[in-house]
Amino acid sequence: MEKKPNVFARIKNWFIDMKAELKRVVWPSFAKVRQNTLIVLIFVLVVGAVIWILDWLFSGAMSLLINR
């Protein structure tokens, strides 16, 4: 049975592996990050507006039902 390396050797190997993995990452350009951020912000605003409108409609319908 093989003996595991000590904790410091494993930590060192983890950092070496992490550094090698980060070199393989294809990082997006600033323009692509800006475009994706804008898309997410617009989507969040649209979904928020839809939820707000539905809340307004349902609360109006509930107040009509309760006040009858």
One Martini backbone bead per residue (centre of mass of N, CA, C, O) as a GRO file, in nm:
protein
   68
    1MET     BB    1   0.096   0.038   0.024
    2GLU     BB    2   0.063   0.361  -0.033
    3LYS     BB    3   0.190   0.660   0.065
    4LYS     BB    4   0.096   0.957   0.149
    5PRO     BB    5   0.154   1.260   0.123
    6ASN     BB    6   0.194   1.523   0.276
    7VAL     BB    7   0.023   1.812   0.322
    8PHE     BB    8   0.231   2.004   0.182
    9ALA     BB    9   0.257   1.846  -0.084
   10ARG     BB   10  -0.042   1.863  -0.160
   11ILE     BB   11  -0.061   2.170  -0.170
   12LYS     BB   12   0.156   2.212  -0.383
   13ASN     BB   13   0.015   2.040  -0.604
   14TRP     BB   14  -0.242   2.208  -0.616
   15PHE     BB   15  -0.105   2.473  -0.716
   16ILE     BB   16   0.019   2.356  -0.971
   17ASP     BB   17  -0.248   2.261  -1.098
   18MET     BB   18  -0.388   2.538  -1.095
   19LYS     BB   19  -0.187   2.688  -1.276
   20ALA     BB   20  -0.221   2.501  -1.522
   21GLU     BB   21  -0.527   2.549  -1.556
   22LEU     BB   22  -0.516   2.865  -1.594
   23LYS     BB   23  -0.355   2.845  -1.870
   24ARG     BB   24  -0.616   2.701  -2.023
   25VAL     BB   25  -0.777   2.943  -2.006
   26VAL     BB   26  -1.034   3.127  -2.174
   27TRP     BB   27  -1.039   3.454  -2.181
   28PRO     BB   28  -1.234   3.712  -2.198
   29SER     BB   29  -1.309   3.990  -2.327
   30PHE     BB   30  -1.409   4.300  -2.248
   31ALA     BB   31  -1.641   4.315  -2.455
   32LYS     BB   32  -1.779   4.049  -2.369
   33VAL     BB   33  -1.829   4.123  -2.075
   34ARG     BB   34  -1.999   4.376  -2.132
   35GLN     BB   35  -2.219   4.235  -2.297
   36ASN     BB   36  -2.308   4.027  -2.080
   37THR     BB   37  -2.379   4.235  -1.864
   38LEU     BB   38  -2.600   4.380  -2.024
   39ILE     BB   39  -2.782   4.135  -2.064
   40VAL     BB   40  -2.831   4.077  -1.765
   41LEU     BB   41  -2.952   4.353  -1.684
   42ILE     BB   42  -3.190   4.346  -1.878
   43PHE     BB   43  -3.313   4.082  -1.777
   44VAL     BB   44  -3.359   4.173  -1.486
   45LEU     BB   45  -3.547   4.411  -1.554
   46VAL     BB   46  -3.765   4.250  -1.703
   47VAL     BB   47  -3.833   4.050  -1.478
   48GLY     BB   48  -3.900   4.267  -1.268
   49ALA     BB   49  -4.134   4.394  -1.428
   50VAL     BB   50  -4.310   4.141  -1.447
   51ILE     BB   51  -4.341   4.097  -1.144
   52TRP     BB   52  -4.466   4.374  -1.081
   53ILE     BB   53  -4.715   4.348  -1.263
   54LEU     BB   54  -4.827   4.087  -1.141
   55ASP     BB   55  -4.855   4.198  -0.856
   56TRP     BB   56  -5.050   4.425  -0.927
   57LEU     BB   57  -5.272   4.246  -1.050
   58PHE     BB   58  -5.317   4.049  -0.808
   59SER     BB   59  -5.377   4.266  -0.593
   60GLY     BB   60  -5.623   4.380  -0.740
   61ALA     BB   61  -5.785   4.114  -0.749
   62MET     BB   62  -5.789   4.067  -0.442
   63SER     BB   63  -5.931   4.332  -0.363
   64LEU     BB   64  -6.190   4.269  -0.521
   65LEU     BB   65  -6.261   4.003  -0.367
   66ILE     BB   66  -6.258   4.118  -0.072
   67ASN     BB   67  -6.461   4.381  -0.123
   68ARG     BB   68  -6.741   4.220  -0.188
   0.00000   0.00000   0.00000
